[in-house]
Amino acid sequence: GPVTVVSNEVELGVEIDIQTVQLTLKSSHLKALDSSIASDVDVVTVFGKHSMQAATVESTQNREWVRLIGRDHDLQYWKTPDQRTDVQILDRDYIPGELDDSENWIIPIFEPVRLTYMTRPFELQICLPEIALPREAEVAYMVGIHPKLG
């Protein structure tokens, strides 16, 4: 049958160059997802070891931002270590009766989980940051320490 002609390629965001057989999606050329990103443990855990097509959204000195084709996901991959990472000192034991008033909201949320999963075959030591959480905190950063492995 006849080929339908669309006069405004901006509407679609797709361009096909018949001479080079190259597909462009919203001004980004499609390519296989870079192996350094595809082999990342988190990417493999979520998407498996399937080959994936990606379109570069943005590429900077430290970060590659790609859109996975047909998967409705974007990946942002840091190519260099981030030296700005904040070191957390967690040297306060989680003891429900000894939390600061600003942290009491943690108890009804965390205790059922801790008592069900973190007491057998050994009790997991849970630690909080040295400084109590602010009153407006909605997230608590806690770390479990294995009694033998640390």
Legacy VTK file of the C-alpha trace (Angstrom):
# vtk DataFile Version 3.0
C-alpha trace
ASCII
DATASET POLYDATA
POINTS 150 float
0.000 0.000 0.000
0.977 3.652 -0.155
3.350 5.106 2.445
1.716 7.702 4.682
3.592 10.995 4.710
3.767 13.066 7.877
4.668 16.661 7.174
5.846 17.589 10.683
8.478 15.192 12.061
8.673 17.276 15.266
5.272 15.897 16.269
6.602 12.349 16.234
10.135 12.964 17.454
11.368 10.173 15.152
13.569 10.565 12.081
14.719 7.750 9.803
17.659 8.429 7.492
17.185 5.975 4.633
20.677 6.603 3.215
22.524 5.723 6.430
19.772 3.487 7.873
19.948 5.403 11.127
17.011 5.968 13.453
16.940 9.147 15.523
14.559 9.504 18.455
13.938 13.043 19.686
17.362 14.142 18.337
19.198 11.175 19.935
20.668 8.298 17.945
19.710 4.863 19.195
22.514 2.545 20.205
23.071 -0.576 22.260
23.230 0.226 25.964
26.901 0.688 26.852
28.326 -2.491 28.414
29.679 -0.573 31.437
26.087 0.413 32.264
24.409 -2.842 31.163
26.743 -4.926 33.364
26.153 -2.825 36.496
24.766 -5.065 39.241
21.716 -2.836 39.807
20.877 -2.720 36.089
21.202 -6.520 35.805
19.032 -6.995 38.918
16.222 -4.823 37.541
16.385 -5.567 33.800
18.297 -8.849 33.548
21.079 -9.599 31.081
19.080 -8.690 27.963
20.527 -6.447 25.299
18.828 -3.059 25.418
18.634 -0.081 23.112
19.165 3.367 24.564
19.048 6.982 23.464
21.423 9.449 25.095
19.533 12.206 26.883
22.627 13.959 28.233
26.304 13.155 28.456
28.601 15.099 30.771
32.110 14.613 32.122
30.867 12.618 35.126
27.428 11.325 34.152
25.711 9.531 31.299
21.911 9.863 31.138
20.172 7.440 28.790
16.570 6.580 27.994
15.896 2.855 27.604
13.841 2.227 24.491
10.567 0.391 25.075
11.087 0.116 28.834
9.751 3.457 30.094
12.900 4.008 32.206
15.847 6.395 32.226
19.235 5.526 33.698
21.721 8.010 35.079
25.150 6.439 35.401
28.058 8.177 37.121
31.266 7.515 35.206
33.537 8.856 37.951
33.370 8.396 41.721
31.534 11.198 43.525
33.971 12.696 46.027
31.168 14.663 47.667
29.636 11.642 49.389
28.810 12.335 52.994
30.309 9.957 55.538
27.679 8.890 58.040
28.741 8.033 61.575
26.255 5.585 63.021
27.381 4.984 66.567
24.098 5.082 68.501
22.279 1.820 69.135
18.613 1.591 68.235
16.876 0.954 71.556
13.133 1.691 71.292
12.726 3.100 74.823
15.773 5.361 74.498
15.030 7.197 71.255
14.706 10.952 71.159
11.113 12.273 71.177
11.594 13.326 67.547
12.296 9.671 66.632
9.411 7.900 68.358
7.551 7.620 65.037
10.125 4.985 64.035
9.006 2.482 66.688
5.538 1.497 65.366
6.904 1.261 61.836
10.188 -0.528 62.449
9.561 -2.724 65.517
7.222 -5.230 63.802
9.823 -5.678 61.041
12.744 -5.924 63.474
10.999 -8.399 65.767
9.884 -10.593 62.851
13.066 -10.642 60.769
16.013 -9.368 62.795
16.043 -11.390 66.011
16.576 -14.960 64.784
18.930 -16.827 64.544
20.717 -13.886 66.175
19.748 -10.353 67.094
20.930 -7.849 64.543
22.445 -4.721 66.071
20.766 -1.642 64.562
22.527 1.719 64.684
21.407 5.297 64.118
23.393 8.491 63.525
24.871 10.035 66.664
22.696 13.144 66.384
18.957 12.637 66.863
16.701 13.145 63.852
15.037 16.541 63.488
11.320 16.749 64.381
10.302 17.157 60.720
12.233 14.034 59.598
10.285 11.595 57.436
13.170 9.193 56.812
15.473 7.445 59.270
18.873 6.170 58.172
19.696 3.008 60.126
22.278 0.282 59.613
22.251 -3.326 60.775
25.527 -4.866 61.932
26.039 -8.626 61.673
27.416 -9.972 64.992
30.194 -11.975 63.294
30.763 -10.300 59.932
30.456 -6.700 61.084
LINES 1 151
150 0 1 2 3 4 5 6 7 8 9 10 11 12 13 14 15 16 17 18 19 20 21 22 23 24 25 26 27 28 29 30 31 32 33 34 35 36 37 38 39 40 41 42 43 44 45 46 47 48 49 50 51 52 53 54 55 56 57 58 59 60 61 62 63 64 65 66 67 68 69 70 71 72 73 74 75 76 77 78 79 80 81 82 83 84 85 86 87 88 89 90 91 92 93 94 95 96 97 98 99 100 101 102 103 104 105 106 107 108 109 110 111 112 113 114 115 116 117 118 119 120 121 122 123 124 125 126 127 128 129 130 131 132 133 134 135 136 137 138 139 140 141 142 143 144 145 146 147 148 149
